[in-house]
């Protein structure tokens, strides 16, 4: 509890140096990497395999975005104090977030059109994905990156003859109308949830990157550093 209070006091008194120091810890980078990998594993192992929700083209792109963010976190965590690794980590993480935001927005539009009174003209949903940089992820890891479902329709499709446990059956029924944060009221579809997640992480990354750059520049300029200390005093 004392550490949390101290962190808060440091953040209030010296926000830029404090945020900059936090980035020198492996924990924060590994936390981002772990959370991103968790989202990929959750989508693949739980929703795709256990609950039979087939991933669409935009869904596997979103998995790619989370995977790139995880890679950025791992690279930076090798040595967060080394500027080169931190820059690579930031570039990968911010790139993943931006792509994730764009794909989430596109999937959300497709979802609304697919569930509207005029579902025709839906574009951006194919079984032959085109990943950035020409990466053939759908061939390298088809179980993870090969789209087999329709965009906007993520309800469980249980194979004939499949035996479900009690919990599986309950969840399949719970998500019968598709994936929502709260299915009974259709509150927030998957695209909206990932959009919020990518957006929040992107905001944090930009704030942290800005603080790190500002602190790095000021530490090389004694006059700037002196003025910052006077302002914080």
N, C-alpha and C positions, 0 to 999 in steps of 0.2 A: 504493500500500500504506500509505503514511503517512497519507493522508486517511482510509482505512478504520479505521486504528488510532486516529486522533484522534476520529473519530465515535464509536467504541466507548467511548473514555475519557470523552467528553462525556456519553454516554448513561448511563454508570455513575455519574458524579459528580453530574450534574444531569439526571435523566431527563425531568422535566416541561418545563423550559425548552428542552431539546434537541429533544424531539419537537415542541414548539410552533414552534421555529425551522425545522425541516425542512419544515413545511407552507407556509412562505413562498416555497418554491422551486417553479417551474413544473414541473420535471422529474417530481416525484412525482405530481402531478395528471395530467400528460400521459401518464405511464406507465400509470395506472389507465384513462384514456380509451382509450389505444392497445390495452391488453390486452382491454378489453371489446369494442372494435370488431373486434379480431382474432378473438374467439370467434364473433361474429355472421357475419363473412365466412367463417370456417372452416366453420361449419355450413351456410351457404348455398352457397358456391362449390365447396367440396370434397365435403362429404358429400351435400348435396342434388343438386347438378348433376352433379358428376363421378362420384360413386359411387351415384347414384340412390336415396338414402335419403329417402323422403318425410317431411316434417315433420308432426307431429300438432298438435292444438290446444295442449296444454301446452308443446310445443316452441317454437311461435311466441310464446307468452307469455314464455318464458325468454329468447328473443331480444329481446323488448321490454324486459325487465329489464336486460339487458346494454346495450342502447342508451341507456336512461335513465341508467345509471351513466356511460357514456361522455360523455353530455351534461353531467352534473354535473362531470366532470373537466375538460371544455373550458371551462365557465363559470368555475370556480375558477381555472383556469390563465390566464385573461385578466389577472388581477392578484391573485395569492394573498395579497397584503398587505392588500387591501381586504376589510373584514369582511363587507360585504353580499354580495359575490361568493362569498366563502368559505362563508357560511351557505347560500346557494342551492346551491352545489356539494355541500355536506354533505347537505342535505335530499334532493336528487335522488339522490345516490349511496346513501345509507342506505335511501331508499325503494325504489330498484331492487334493493338487496341483500335487503331483507325480502321483497319480492314474489317475488324469485328463489328464496329459501329455501322459501317457501310452495308455489310451483308445482313446485319440484323434489321436495318431499316428496310432493305429490299425484301427480306422474308416477311416482315410485318405487313408491307403493302400487298404482297402476294396473298398472305393469309386473309386480309380483309376482302380482297377481290374474290378469292375462292369461296368465301362464306357470305358473299353478297347476293343480291337478287339477280345479278348479271355476272356470273363467274367466267365468262368467256374472255379471251384475250390475255390470259395469264402467261407471262413470259418470265424466263429466268429459272426454269426448272427442267433439268435434263438428267438422263442417266449416264451421260458422258461429261464429267466435270472437266473444267480447265483451270488448273491451279496456277497460282503465280509462278513466274520463272519457268513455266513448262514442266513443273515437277509432276511425275506420273504417280502420285501418291495412291491413286485408285488401283494401280497395278502392283505397287510395292506392298501396300497394306489394304487390300480390298475390304476386309472385314471392318476396317476402321474408317476408310475414306471413299468407299464405293457407294454412291447413292442408289437406294433401292425403293424409295418411297416417293410420294407426290408432295410437292411444296404446299404448305397450308393445311395438310391433312396428316396429323400425327397421332391419330387414335390407334390403339393396339389392334393388330390383325393376327389373331392366334391361329396357328396352323391346325388343320383338321387332325384330330387324334392326339393333340398335345395334352398332357396331363398337368394341371396346375395345382399348386399347393393352395391352401386356404388364403394365405396372404396374397399370393399372386392373383387369384381370382378376384379378391376384393379390390386390389389396385387396378386390375384390368377393367373392372366395372366402374371404378372411381374415375378413370381416365377415358371412359368410353367415348366421350365427345371430343377427345383430343387433349393435348398437354396444356394445362393452365396452372397458374400458381395456386388457384383455388377453383377446381373444376366445377363445383355445383353452381357457381355464379358466372363462370367463364371470365374470371378476373385475371387479367394479364396473361397473354399467351407466351410461348417460349421466346419468340423474337423480342418481345417487349422486355422480358426479364434479362435476356442477354444484352440488349441495348443499354439498359440501365447499368448493368455490371461493367460492360466495356467503358461506358461513359464515365463512371465513377473512378475506375482504375486509371483511365486516361487523364482525368483531372488531377489525381494524386501524383501521377508520374510527371506531369507538366509542372506542378508546384515544386516537387522535389528537384527536378532538373533545373528549374529557374533558381532555386535557392542554392544549389550546388555551384552553378555557373557564377552567380553573384558573389558567393563567398570566395570562390577561386580567384575571381578578378580582384576583389577587394584585398585579399591576402597578399597579392603581388603589388598592390598600390598602397603604401603606408598612409597616405593622406586620406584615401577613401576609407580605409579600415578605421582610422582615427575618428572620422566623421560618423561612421556607423556606431562606434562605441559611445560617442557623445549623444547621439540620438536615442540610444537604448538606455542611457543613464537616467 
